[in-house]
Amino acid sequence: MKRASLYITLLLFLALLPTTAAAQKGAQTKSKEVQRLESQRKRLQEEIARMDKALRRTASSTKEQLQQLTLLDQQIKSRQEVINALGKEISATDQQLYQLSQEINRLQAQFDKRQEAYVKSLRALQTGRNIQDQLLFILSAEDFAQGVRRARYLREYAAWQKKEGEKLKALRIELDGQKAELEKQRRQKAELLRSREEEHRKLAEDKAKINQKIKELRGQEGMLRKELAAQRKRAQALNRQIEAQIAKEIRAAEEARRRAESQKQGGGKRTAKSQGGYAMTEAELKLSANFEDNRGRLPMPISGSAHIVGRYGVQQYAGMRHVQIDNNGIDIQGGPGAEARAVFDGEVTTIFVVEGYNTNVIVRHGNYLTVYSNLSDVYVSKGMKVKTGQSLGRVYSDPSLGGATKLHFQVWKERTKLNPEQWLRR
C-alpha cells in the first residue's frame, strides 16, 4: 500500500510540474489604462527634466529672471500632475491586484476540485494497476464480446485519466502564472508608492525655490514693470500687424466675391460665414470645416520635444500680485534648432517682422488662421500651399536664455483670438 501511495504521489507531481515557458506565457501584461497612465507620467517627468535643465542656467537680466519664475511655476504644476498620475496608476494597479486575487481564488477552487477527482480515480485503480491484473480482468469475461468491451473500457479509462492529468497540469501552470503576475504587480505598486513619496519631496523643494525667486524679484519691481511694459508694447505691435493683415484679406476676399457676382462667375463664388467675415471659396469652406473638426487634435507647432511656458490670456506671475501680462497666444519652448511646423493644411498669406518677435508667418485655413512668431529663418513664401507638419522656419535661439528656443503661437477665427491650447493635441 505504501508503494502504491508513493507511486500515486510521484505520478501526480510529474503531471503537475509546470514548464518555465508556459508559466511565463500565463503571466498577464499591464492593462492598457496602466500603460497610458505610465506613458503620461513619463512624458511629464521628461518635461520637468527639460525645465530643470533650463533653470540651472544663471539668470542675469530681468527678462531671464521672469523666464525662470515662469518655468518654476510651470514645473510645480507639472510635478503636481505627476503626483496625480501616480495616484491614478496606484488606483489602477489596486484594481488589477483585486482582479488577479479573484482569478487566483477561482482557479485554486477549480484546481482543488479537479485534483480531488483525479486522486480518487487513481485510488480506484490501485488494486488493478499491473498488466497481469488487467489481463485477468479481461480473460475472466463470460464471452469474447464482454472481453472486448472490458479491454475497450480499460483503454478509454486510461485515456480519460491521462486527459484529466493534462488538464490539471495546464490549470496548475495558469495558476502559477497568475500568482507570479500578482507578485509582480505588488512590486510595481510598492515602486509607485516610493515614486510618489519622492515626487512629494521634490515638489516641496520646488515650492521653496519659487518662494526664494519671488523674494528676489520683489526687490526689483521697478525693473520688472519696465520689462513688462516693453513686452506689452511688443505684443500690441504684433497684434496690430495681425489684425491689419486679417482686415486686408477680408477686404480682398469681399472684392473678389463682388467681382464674381458682377461677372456672374459661378466657379468664383465666395461665401462669408459671418457678417463682415472672410468670404471663402468652396475649397476654403471645406478646409475651414476640416480645421474646425480637428479641434483638440492638431499637432504641436514646433519640432522635437517642447513644453508650454506661456499660457493664453491674462497671466499672473506666481506670487507677484501686480506683475501680469496679457498673452494673445501661447509660448512654447523647444530644443536647440527647433522648427515651426504647420498645424494643418493651408496657405501662407503673409510674412512680416516685428521687434521682439523676429519673423512671423501667418497661415490661412479657410476662415481660421494660425500665427507662428519668433522665427530666425523662414522656409516658405507668401502664397505657398503648406501641409500639416510642414516646416515653416527655424525658431529663434535666444543667447540671453542659454540658446533656448521659444515659439509664440496664435489661433484666430476671422477677427477673434482663440485659445490655442484648446486646439492642440497633448
TORKOL-4160 file (C-alpha; in steps of 0.2 Angstrom, whole numbers, padded with zeros to 4 digits, m for minus):
426
<pt num="1" X="0000" Y="0000" Z="0000"/>
<pt num="2" X="0014" Y="0012" Z="0004"/>
<pt num="3" X="0022" Y="0008" Z="m0013"/>
<pt num="4" X="0006" Y="0012" Z="m0021"/>
<pt num="5" X="0004" Y="0028" Z="m0012"/>
<pt num="6" X="0021" Y="0034" Z="m0016"/>
<pt num="7" X="0018" Y="0029" Z="m0035"/>
<pt num="8" X="0002" Y="0040" Z="m0035"/>
<pt num="9" X="0011" Y="0055" Z="m0027"/>
<pt num="10" X="0026" Y="0054" Z="m0039"/>
<pt num="11" X="0014" Y="0052" Z="m0054"/>
<pt num="12" X="0004" Y="0067" Z="m0048"/>
<pt num="13" X="0020" Y="0078" Z="m0045"/>
<pt num="14" X="0026" Y="0074" Z="m0063"/>
<pt num="15" X="0009" Y="0078" Z="m0071"/>
<pt num="16" X="0008" Y="0095" Z="m0062"/>
<pt num="17" X="0026" Y="0101" Z="m0064"/>
<pt num="18" X="0025" Y="0117" Z="m0074"/>
<pt num="19" X="0037" Y="0122" Z="m0088"/>
<pt num="20" X="0046" Y="0139" Z="m0087"/>
<pt num="21" X="0040" Y="0145" Z="m0104"/>
<pt num="22" X="0022" Y="0140" Z="m0100"/>
<pt num="23" X="0022" Y="0149" Z="m0084"/>
<pt num="24" X="0029" Y="0165" Z="m0092"/>
<pt num="25" X="0015" Y="0164" Z="m0105"/>
<pt num="26" X="0002" Y="0163" Z="m0091"/>
<pt num="27" X="0008" Y="0180" Z="m0084"/>
<pt num="28" X="m0003" Y="0194" Z="m0088"/>
<pt num="29" X="0003" Y="0211" Z="m0095"/>
<pt num="30" X="m0001" Y="0228" Z="m0089"/>
<pt num="31" X="m0018" Y="0234" Z="m0093"/>
<pt num="32" X="m0020" Y="0247" Z="m0107"/>
<pt num="33" X="m0025" Y="0260" Z="m0094"/>
<pt num="34" X="m0010" Y="0257" Z="m0083"/>
<pt num="35" X="0001" Y="0259" Z="m0099"/>
<pt num="36" X="m0007" Y="0275" Z="m0104"/>
<pt num="37" X="m0005" Y="0282" Z="m0086"/>
<pt num="38" X="0013" Y="0277" Z="m0086"/>
<pt num="39" X="0016" Y="0285" Z="m0103"/>
<pt num="40" X="0008" Y="0301" Z="m0097"/>
<pt num="41" X="0019" Y="0301" Z="m0081"/>
<pt num="42" X="0035" Y="0298" Z="m0091"/>
<pt num="43" X="0031" Y="0312" Z="m0103"/>
<pt num="44" X="0028" Y="0324" Z="m0088"/>
<pt num="45" X="0044" Y="0319" Z="m0080"/>
<pt num="46" X="0054" Y="0322" Z="m0096"/>
<pt num="47" X="0046" Y="0339" Z="m0097"/>
<pt num="48" X="0051" Y="0343" Z="m0079"/>
<pt num="49" X="0069" Y="0337" Z="m0083"/>
<pt num="50" X="0070" Y="0349" Z="m0098"/>
<pt num="51" X="0063" Y="0364" Z="m0087"/>
<pt num="52" X="0076" Y="0359" Z="m0073"/>
<pt num="53" X="0090" Y="0360" Z="m0085"/>
<pt num="54" X="0084" Y="0377" Z="m0091"/>
<pt num="55" X="0083" Y="0383" Z="m0073"/>
<pt num="56" X="0101" Y="0378" Z="m0069"/>
<pt num="57" X="0107" Y="0392" Z="m0080"/>
<pt num="58" X="0112" Y="0408" Z="m0071"/>
<pt num="59" X="0099" Y="0422" Z="m0073"/>
<pt num="60" X="0107" Y="0439" Z="m0075"/>
<pt num="61" X="0094" Y="0450" Z="m0083"/>
<pt num="62" X="0076" Y="0454" Z="m0078"/>
<pt num="63" X="0070" Y="0445" Z="m0093"/>
<pt num="64" X="0079" Y="0429" Z="m0088"/>
<pt num="65" X="0073" Y="0430" Z="m0070"/>
<pt num="66" X="0055" Y="0432" Z="m0076"/>
<pt num="67" X="0058" Y="0417" Z="m0088"/>
<pt num="68" X="0064" Y="0407" Z="m0073"/>
<pt num="69" X="0049" Y="0412" Z="m0062"/>
<pt num="70" X="0038" Y="0406" Z="m0076"/>
<pt num="71" X="0047" Y="0389" Z="m0078"/>
<pt num="72" X="0047" Y="0386" Z="m0059"/>
<pt num="73" X="0028" Y="0389" Z="m0058"/>
<pt num="74" X="0026" Y="0378" Z="m0073"/>
<pt num="75" X="0037" Y="0365" Z="m0065"/>
<pt num="76" X="0027" Y="0364" Z="m0049"/>
<pt num="77" X="0011" Y="0362" Z="m0059"/>
<pt num="78" X="0019" Y="0348" Z="m0069"/>
<pt num="79" X="0026" Y="0340" Z="m0053"/>
<pt num="80" X="0008" Y="0340" Z="m0046"/>
<pt num="81" X="0002" Y="0332" Z="m0062"/>
<pt num="82" X="0015" Y="0318" Z="m0060"/>
<pt num="83" X="0009" Y="0315" Z="m0042"/>
<pt num="84" X="m0009" Y="0315" Z="m0048"/>
<pt num="85" X="m0004" Y="0302" Z="m0062"/>
<pt num="86" X="0005" Y="0291" Z="m0050"/>
<pt num="87" X="m0011" Y="0291" Z="m0039"/>
<pt num="88" X="m0021" Y="0285" Z="m0053"/>
<pt num="89" X="m0008" Y="0272" Z="m0058"/>
<pt num="90" X="m0009" Y="0266" Z="m0040"/>
<pt num="91" X="m0028" Y="0265" Z="m0040"/>
<pt num="92" X="m0027" Y="0256" Z="m0057"/>
<pt num="93" X="m0014" Y="0244" Z="m0050"/>
<pt num="94" X="m0025" Y="0241" Z="m0035"/>
<pt num="95" X="m0039" Y="0236" Z="m0046"/>
<pt num="96" X="m0028" Y="0224" Z="m0056"/>
<pt num="97" X="m0022" Y="0216" Z="m0039"/>
<pt num="98" X="m0040" Y="0214" Z="m0034"/>
<pt num="99" X="m0045" Y="0206" Z="m0050"/>
<pt num="100" X="m0029" Y="0195" Z="m0050"/>
<pt num="101" X="m0033" Y="0189" Z="m0032"/>
<pt num="102" X="m0051" Y="0185" Z="m0038"/>
<pt num="103" X="m0045" Y="0175" Z="m0053"/>
<pt num="104" X="m0032" Y="0165" Z="m0042"/>
<pt num="105" X="m0046" Y="0161" Z="m0029"/>
<pt num="106" X="m0057" Y="0155" Z="m0044"/>
<pt num="107" X="m0043" Y="0144" Z="m0052"/>
<pt num="108" X="m0037" Y="0137" Z="m0035"/>
<pt num="109" X="m0055" Y="0131" Z="m0031"/>
<pt num="110" X="m0056" Y="0123" Z="m0048"/>
<pt num="111" X="m0039" Y="0116" Z="m0046"/>
<pt num="112" X="m0043" Y="0108" Z="m0029"/>
<pt num="113" X="m0059" Y="0101" Z="m0036"/>
<pt num="114" X="m0051" Y="0093" Z="m0051"/>
<pt num="115" X="m0036" Y="0087" Z="m0041"/>
<pt num="116" X="m0048" Y="0078" Z="m0028"/>
<pt num="117" X="m0057" Y="0069" Z="m0043"/>
<pt num="118" X="m0040" Y="0064" Z="m0051"/>
<pt num="119" X="m0033" Y="0057" Z="m0035"/>
<pt num="120" X="m0049" Y="0047" Z="m0032"/>
<pt num="121" X="m0048" Y="0040" Z="m0049"/>
<pt num="122" X="m0030" Y="0034" Z="m0046"/>
<pt num="123" X="m0035" Y="0026" Z="m0030"/>
<pt num="124" X="m0049" Y="0017" Z="m0039"/>
<pt num="125" X="m0036" Y="0008" Z="m0050"/>
<pt num="126" X="m0024" Y="0004" Z="m0036"/>
<pt num="127" X="m0030" Y="m0014" Z="m0034"/>
<pt num="128" X="m0028" Y="m0017" Z="m0053"/>
<pt num="129" X="m0014" Y="m0007" Z="m0059"/>
<pt num="130" X="m0002" Y="m0020" Z="m0066"/>
<pt num="131" X="m0003" Y="m0028" Z="m0083"/>
<pt num="132" X="m0006" Y="m0046" Z="m0075"/>
<pt num="133" X="m0022" Y="m0040" Z="m0066"/>
<pt num="134" X="m0028" Y="m0031" Z="m0081"/>
<pt num="135" X="m0026" Y="m0047" Z="m0092"/>
<pt num="136" X="m0035" Y="m0057" Z="m0078"/>
<pt num="137" X="m0049" Y="m0044" Z="m0079"/>
<pt num="138" X="m0051" Y="m0046" Z="m0097"/>
<pt num="139" X="m0049" Y="m0065" Z="m0098"/>
<pt num="140" X="m0062" Y="m0068" Z="m0084"/>
<pt num="141" X="m0076" Y="m0061" Z="m0096"/>
<pt num="142" X="m0090" Y="m0073" Z="m0099"/>
<pt num="143" X="m0088" Y="m0072" Z="m0118"/>
<pt num="144" X="m0077" Y="m0064" Z="m0131"/>
<pt num="145" X="m0088" Y="m0049" Z="m0133"/>
<pt num="146" X="m0088" Y="m0045" Z="m0115"/>
<pt num="147" X="m0069" Y="m0047" Z="m0115"/>
<pt num="148" X="m0068" Y="m0034" Z="m0130"/>
<pt num="149" X="m0079" Y="m0022" Z="m0120"/>
<pt num="150" X="m0068" Y="m0024" Z="m0104"/>
<pt num="151" X="m0052" Y="m0021" Z="m0115"/>
<pt num="152" X="m0060" Y="m0005" Z="m0123"/>
<pt num="153" X="m0066" Y="0001" Z="m0105"/>
<pt num="154" X="m0048" Y="0000" Z="m0099"/>
<pt num="155" X="m0041" Y="0009" Z="m0114"/>
<pt num="156" X="m0054" Y="0023" Z="m0113"/>
<pt num="157" X="m0052" Y="0024" Z="m0094"/>
<pt num="158" X="m0033" Y="0026" Z="m0096"/>
<pt num="159" X="m0035" Y="0039" Z="m0110"/>
<pt num="160" X="m0048" Y="0049" Z="m0099"/>
<pt num="161" X="m0036" Y="0048" Z="m0084"/>
<pt num="162" X="m0022" Y="0055" Z="m0095"/>
<pt num="163" X="m0033" Y="0069" Z="m0102"/>
<pt num="164" X="m0038" Y="0074" Z="m0084"/>
<pt num="165" X="m0020" Y="0074" Z="m0079"/>
<pt num="166" X="m0015" Y="0086" Z="m0093"/>
<pt num="167" X="m0030" Y="0097" Z="m0089"/>
<pt num="168" X="m0024" Y="0098" Z="m0071"/>
<pt num="169" X="m0006" Y="0102" Z="m0077"/>
<pt num="170" X="m0012" Y="0116" Z="m0088"/>
<pt num="171" X="m0023" Y="0123" Z="m0073"/>
<pt num="172" X="m0008" Y="0122" Z="m0062"/>
<pt num="173" X="0003" Y="0132" Z="m0075"/>
<pt num="174" X="m0011" Y="0145" Z="m0077"/>
<pt num="175" X="m0012" Y="0147" Z="m0058"/>
<pt num="176" X="0007" Y="0148" Z="m0055"/>
<pt num="177" X="0007" Y="0161" Z="m0069"/>
<pt num="178" X="m0007" Y="0172" Z="m0061"/>
<pt num="179" X="0002" Y="0171" Z="m0044"/>
<pt num="180" X="0019" Y="0177" Z="m0052"/>
<pt num="181" X="0009" Y="0191" Z="m0060"/>
<pt num="182" X="0001" Y="0195" Z="m0043"/>
<pt num="183" X="0019" Y="0197" Z="m0035"/>
<pt num="184" X="0025" Y="0207" Z="m0050"/>
<pt num="185" X="0010" Y="0219" Z="m0048"/>
<pt num="186" X="0013" Y="0220" Z="m0029"/>
<pt num="187" X="0032" Y="0225" Z="m0033"/>
<pt num="188" X="0026" Y="0238" Z="m0046"/>
<pt num="189" X="0014" Y="0246" Z="m0033"/>
<pt num="190" X="0027" Y="0247" Z="m0020"/>
<pt num="191" X="0039" Y="0256" Z="m0033"/>
<pt num="192" X="0024" Y="0268" Z="m0037"/>
<pt num="193" X="0022" Y="0272" Z="m0019"/>
<pt num="194" X="0040" Y="0276" Z="m0017"/>
<pt num="195" X="0040" Y="0287" Z="m0033"/>
<pt num="196" X="0025" Y="0297" Z="m0026"/>
<pt num="197" X="0034" Y="0300" Z="m0010"/>
<pt num="198" X="0050" Y="0306" Z="m0020"/>
<pt num="199" X="0039" Y="0317" Z="m0031"/>
<pt num="200" X="0031" Y="0325" Z="m0015"/>
<pt num="201" X="0048" Y="0328" Z="m0008"/>
<pt num="202" X="0054" Y="0337" Z="m0025"/>
<pt num="203" X="0038" Y="0347" Z="m0025"/>
<pt num="204" X="0042" Y="0354" Z="m0008"/>
<pt num="205" X="0059" Y="0359" Z="m0014"/>
<pt num="206" X="0052" Y="0367" Z="m0030"/>
<pt num="207" X="0040" Y="0377" Z="m0019"/>
<pt num="208" X="0054" Y="0383" Z="m0008"/>
<pt num="209" X="0064" Y="0388" Z="m0024"/>
<pt num="210" X="0049" Y="0398" Z="m0031"/>
<pt num="211" X="0047" Y="0407" Z="m0014"/>
<pt num="212" X="0065" Y="0412" Z="m0015"/>
<pt num="213" X="0064" Y="0418" Z="m0033"/>
<pt num="214" X="0048" Y="0429" Z="m0028"/>
<pt num="215" X="0058" Y="0437" Z="m0014"/>
<pt num="216" X="0072" Y="0441" Z="m0026"/>
<pt num="217" X="0061" Y="0448" Z="m0039"/>
<pt num="218" X="0050" Y="0459" Z="m0026"/>
<pt num="219" X="0066" Y="0469" Z="m0024"/>
<pt num="220" X="0066" Y="0473" Z="m0042"/>
<pt num="221" X="0048" Y="0479" Z="m0045"/>
<pt num="222" X="0054" Y="0495" Z="m0055"/>
<pt num="223" X="0064" Y="0485" Z="m0067"/>
<pt num="224" X="0050" Y="0472" Z="m0068"/>
<pt num="225" X="0037" Y="0485" Z="m0073"/>
<pt num="226" X="0049" Y="0492" Z="m0086"/>
<pt num="227" X="0052" Y="0474" Z="m0094"/>
<pt num="228" X="0034" Y="0470" Z="m0094"/>
<pt num="229" X="0029" Y="0487" Z="m0102"/>
<pt num="230" X="0041" Y="0483" Z="m0116"/>
<pt num="231" X="0034" Y="0466" Z="m0118"/>
<pt num="232" X="0016" Y="0473" Z="m0119"/>
<pt num="233" X="0022" Y="0486" Z="m0131"/>
<pt num="234" X="0029" Y="0472" Z="m0142"/>
<pt num="235" X="0014" Y="0461" Z="m0140"/>
<pt num="236" X="0002" Y="0475" Z="m0145"/>
<pt num="237" X="0013" Y="0479" Z="m0161"/>
<pt num="238" X="0012" Y="0461" Z="m0166"/>
<pt num="239" X="m0007" Y="0461" Z="m0163"/>
<pt num="240" X="m0010" Y="0476" Z="m0173"/>
<pt num="241" X="0000" Y="0469" Z="m0188"/>
<pt num="242" X="m0010" Y="0453" Z="m0187"/>
<pt num="243" X="m0027" Y="0462" Z="m0186"/>
<pt num="244" X="m0022" Y="0473" Z="m0201"/>
<pt num="245" X="m0017" Y="0458" Z="m0211"/>
<pt num="246" X="m0034" Y="0450" Z="m0207"/>
<pt num="247" X="m0043" Y="0465" Z="m0212"/>
<pt num="248" X="m0034" Y="0467" Z="m0228"/>
<pt num="249" X="m0038" Y="0448" Z="m0233"/>
<pt num="250" X="m0056" Y="0451" Z="m0228"/>
<pt num="251" X="m0057" Y="0466" Z="m0240"/>
<pt num="252" X="m0048" Y="0457" Z="m0254"/>
<pt num="253" X="m0060" Y="0442" Z="m0252"/>
<pt num="254" X="m0075" Y="0453" Z="m0252"/>
<pt num="255" X="m0069" Y="0462" Z="m0268"/>
<pt num="256" X="m0066" Y="0445" Z="m0276"/>
<pt num="257" X="m0084" Y="0440" Z="m0271"/>
<pt num="258" X="m0092" Y="0456" Z="m0278"/>
<pt num="259" X="m0082" Y="0454" Z="m0295"/>
<pt num="260" X="m0088" Y="0436" Z="m0296"/>
<pt num="261" X="m0106" Y="0441" Z="m0294"/>
<pt num="262" X="m0105" Y="0456" Z="m0306"/>
<pt num="263" X="m0097" Y="0445" Z="m0319"/>
<pt num="264" X="m0109" Y="0430" Z="m0315"/>
<pt num="265" X="m0094" Y="0418" Z="m0312"/>
<pt num="266" X="m0101" Y="0403" Z="m0304"/>
<pt num="267" X="m0084" Y="0395" Z="m0302"/>
<pt num="268" X="m0078" Y="0410" Z="m0292"/>
<pt num="269" X="m0092" Y="0411" Z="m0280"/>
<pt num="270" X="m0087" Y="0416" Z="m0262"/>
<pt num="271" X="m0097" Y="0414" Z="m0246"/>
<pt num="272" X="m0094" Y="0423" Z="m0229"/>
<pt num="273" X="m0099" Y="0413" Z="m0214"/>
<pt num="274" X="m0102" Y="0429" Z="m0203"/>
<pt num="275" X="m0107" Y="0447" Z="m0207"/>
<pt num="276" X="m0091" Y="0456" Z="m0212"/>
<pt num="277" X="m0081" Y="0440" Z="m0212"/>
<pt num="278" X="m0069" Y="0432" Z="m0224"/>
<pt num="279" X="m0078" Y="0427" Z="m0240"/>
<pt num="280" X="m0072" Y="0409" Z="m0244"/>
<pt num="281" X="m0072" Y="0399" Z="m0260"/>
<pt num="282" X="m0080" Y="0381" Z="m0259"/>
<pt num="283" X="m0062" Y="0374" Z="m0256"/>
<pt num="284" X="m0059" Y="0386" Z="m0242"/>
<pt num="285" X="m0076" Y="0382" Z="m0234"/>
<pt num="286" X="m0072" Y="0363" Z="m0234"/>
<pt num="287" X="m0054" Y="0367" Z="m0227"/>
<pt num="288" X="m0062" Y="0378" Z="m0213"/>
<pt num="289" X="m0074" Y="0364" Z="m0209"/>
<pt num="290" X="m0060" Y="0351" Z="m0208"/>
<pt num="291" X="m0049" Y="0363" Z="m0197"/>
<pt num="292" X="m0064" Y="0365" Z="m0185"/>
<pt num="293" X="m0067" Y="0346" Z="m0184"/>
<pt num="294" X="m0049" Y="0344" Z="m0179"/>
<pt num="295" X="m0051" Y="0355" Z="m0163"/>
<pt num="296" X="m0041" Y="0347" Z="m0149"/>
<pt num="297" X="m0031" Y="0336" Z="m0162"/>
<pt num="298" X="m0019" Y="0347" Z="m0170"/>
<pt num="299" X="m0001" Y="0343" Z="m0168"/>
<pt num="300" X="0011" Y="0354" Z="m0158"/>
<pt num="301" X="0018" Y="0369" Z="m0170"/>
<pt num="302" X="0036" Y="0365" Z="m0166"/>
<pt num="303" X="0048" Y="0351" Z="m0169"/>
<pt num="304" X="0055" Y="0340" Z="m0156"/>
<pt num="305" X="0052" Y="0340" Z="m0138"/>
<pt num="306" X="0043" Y="0355" Z="m0131"/>
<pt num="307" X="0033" Y="0362" Z="m0117"/>
<pt num="308" X="0021" Y="0377" Z="m0115"/>
<pt num="309" X="0029" Y="0391" Z="m0104"/>
<pt num="310" X="0017" Y="0405" Z="m0108"/>
<pt num="311" X="m0002" Y="0402" Z="m0107"/>
<pt num="312" X="m0016" Y="0411" Z="m0116"/>
<pt num="313" X="m0025" Y="0426" Z="m0109"/>
<pt num="314" X="m0020" Y="0437" Z="m0093"/>
<pt num="315" X="m0006" Y="0428" Z="m0084"/>
<pt num="316" X="m0002" Y="0432" Z="m0066"/>
<pt num="317" X="0016" Y="0429" Z="m0062"/>
<pt num="318" X="0017" Y="0417" Z="m0047"/>
<pt num="319" X="0017" Y="0426" Z="m0030"/>
<pt num="320" X="0018" Y="0443" Z="m0039"/>
<pt num="321" X="0001" Y="0452" Z="m0037"/>
<pt num="322" X="0005" Y="0467" Z="m0048"/>
<pt num="323" X="0015" Y="0458" Z="m0061"/>
<pt num="324" X="0005" Y="0451" Z="m0075"/>
<pt num="325" X="0004" Y="0451" Z="m0094"/>
<pt num="326" X="m0010" Y="0448" Z="m0107"/>
<pt num="327" X="m0005" Y="0434" Z="m0119"/>
<pt num="328" X="m0013" Y="0434" Z="m0136"/>
<pt num="329" X="m0007" Y="0416" Z="m0139"/>
<pt num="330" X="0004" Y="0403" Z="m0131"/>
<pt num="331" X="0023" Y="0402" Z="m0129"/>
<pt num="332" X="0031" Y="0385" Z="m0132"/>
<pt num="333" X="0049" Y="0382" Z="m0128"/>
<pt num="334" X="0058" Y="0369" Z="m0138"/>
<pt num="335" X="0076" Y="0362" Z="m0140"/>
<pt num="336" X="0090" Y="0370" Z="m0150"/>
<pt num="337" X="0087" Y="0370" Z="m0168"/>
<pt num="338" X="0068" Y="0368" Z="m0166"/>
<pt num="339" X="0057" Y="0372" Z="m0181"/>
<pt num="340" X="0040" Y="0379" Z="m0183"/>
<pt num="341" X="0028" Y="0367" Z="m0191"/>
<pt num="342" X="0011" Y="0370" Z="m0199"/>
<pt num="343" X="m0003" Y="0363" Z="m0188"/>
<pt num="344" X="m0014" Y="0360" Z="m0203"/>
<pt num="345" X="m0016" Y="0361" Z="m0222"/>
<pt num="346" X="m0017" Y="0379" Z="m0228"/>
<pt num="347" X="m0009" Y="0394" Z="m0237"/>
<pt num="348" X="0004" Y="0406" Z="m0232"/>
<pt num="349" X="m0004" Y="0423" Z="m0233"/>
<pt num="350" X="0010" Y="0435" Z="m0226"/>
<pt num="351" X="0027" Y="0435" Z="m0218"/>
<pt num="352" X="0032" Y="0450" Z="m0208"/>
<pt num="353" X="0044" Y="0456" Z="m0195"/>
<pt num="354" X="0040" Y="0464" Z="m0178"/>
<pt num="355" X="0053" Y="0469" Z="m0164"/>
<pt num="356" X="0054" Y="0456" Z="m0151"/>
<pt num="357" X="0045" Y="0443" Z="m0161"/>
<pt num="358" X="0058" Y="0442" Z="m0176"/>
<pt num="359" X="0050" Y="0435" Z="m0191"/>
<pt num="360" X="0031" Y="0430" Z="m0191"/>
<pt num="361" X="0022" Y="0418" Z="m0203"/>
<pt num="362" X="0003" Y="0418" Z="m0205"/>
<pt num="363" X="m0006" Y="0403" Z="m0212"/>
<pt num="364" X="m0024" Y="0403" Z="m0218"/>
<pt num="365" X="m0036" Y="0388" Z="m0216"/>
<pt num="366" X="m0052" Y="0394" Z="m0223"/>
<pt num="367" X="m0058" Y="0407" Z="m0211"/>
<pt num="368" X="m0046" Y="0401" Z="m0197"/>
<pt num="369" X="m0028" Y="0407" Z="m0196"/>
<pt num="370" X="m0013" Y="0401" Z="m0187"/>
<pt num="371" X="0002" Y="0413" Z="m0182"/>
<pt num="372" X="0020" Y="0407" Z="m0180"/>
<pt num="373" X="0031" Y="0420" Z="m0172"/>
<pt num="374" X="0049" Y="0422" Z="m0167"/>
<pt num="375" X="0057" Y="0414" Z="m0182"/>
<pt num="376" X="0075" Y="0417" Z="m0187"/>
<pt num="377" X="0074" Y="0409" Z="m0204"/>
<pt num="378" X="0059" Y="0406" Z="m0215"/>
<pt num="379" X="0057" Y="0391" Z="m0227"/>
<pt num="380" X="0041" Y="0397" Z="m0235"/>
<pt num="381" X="0035" Y="0411" Z="m0246"/>
<pt num="382" X="0018" Y="0421" Z="m0247"/>
<pt num="383" X="0005" Y="0412" Z="m0257"/>
<pt num="384" X="0013" Y="0395" Z="m0254"/>
<pt num="385" X="0002" Y="0380" Z="m0250"/>
<pt num="386" X="0008" Y="0370" Z="m0235"/>
<pt num="387" X="0003" Y="0353" Z="m0227"/>
<pt num="388" X="0001" Y="0348" Z="m0209"/>
<pt num="389" X="0018" Y="0346" Z="m0201"/>
<pt num="390" X="0027" Y="0355" Z="m0215"/>
<pt num="391" X="0042" Y="0365" Z="m0208"/>
<pt num="392" X="0039" Y="0384" Z="m0210"/>
<pt num="393" X="0056" Y="0390" Z="m0202"/>
<pt num="394" X="0068" Y="0389" Z="m0189"/>
<pt num="395" X="0064" Y="0396" Z="m0171"/>
<pt num="396" X="0075" Y="0410" Z="m0165"/>
<pt num="397" X="0088" Y="0404" Z="m0152"/>
<pt num="398" X="0090" Y="0417" Z="m0138"/>
<pt num="399" X="0108" Y="0418" Z="m0132"/>
<pt num="400" X="0102" Y="0428" Z="m0116"/>
<pt num="401" X="0092" Y="0412" Z="m0112"/>
<pt num="402" X="0106" Y="0400" Z="m0115"/>
<pt num="403" X="0101" Y="0397" Z="m0133"/>
<pt num="404" X="0083" Y="0391" Z="m0128"/>
<pt num="405" X="0070" Y="0392" Z="m0142"/>
<pt num="406" X="0053" Y="0399" Z="m0139"/>
<pt num="407" X="0039" Y="0399" Z="m0152"/>
<pt num="408" X="0024" Y="0411" Z="m0150"/>
<pt num="409" X="0009" Y="0403" Z="m0157"/>
<pt num="410" X="m0009" Y="0410" Z="m0160"/>
<pt num="411" X="m0025" Y="0404" Z="m0167"/>
<pt num="412" X="m0038" Y="0416" Z="m0175"/>
<pt num="413" X="m0056" Y="0414" Z="m0182"/>
<pt num="414" X="m0060" Y="0429" Z="m0193"/>
<pt num="415" X="m0055" Y="0444" Z="m0181"/>
<pt num="416" X="m0057" Y="0434" Z="m0165"/>
<pt num="417" X="m0042" Y="0427" Z="m0155"/>
<pt num="418" X="m0044" Y="0409" Z="m0149"/>
<pt num="419" X="m0035" Y="0399" Z="m0135"/>
<pt num="420" X="m0023" Y="0389" Z="m0145"/>
<pt num="421" X="m0021" Y="0375" Z="m0131"/>
<pt num="422" X="m0039" Y="0370" Z="m0134"/>
<pt num="423" X="m0035" Y="0366" Z="m0152"/>
<pt num="424" X="m0018" Y="0356" Z="m0149"/>
<pt num="425" X="m0016" Y="0338" Z="m0145"/>
<pt num="426" X="m0007" Y="0335" Z="m0129"/>
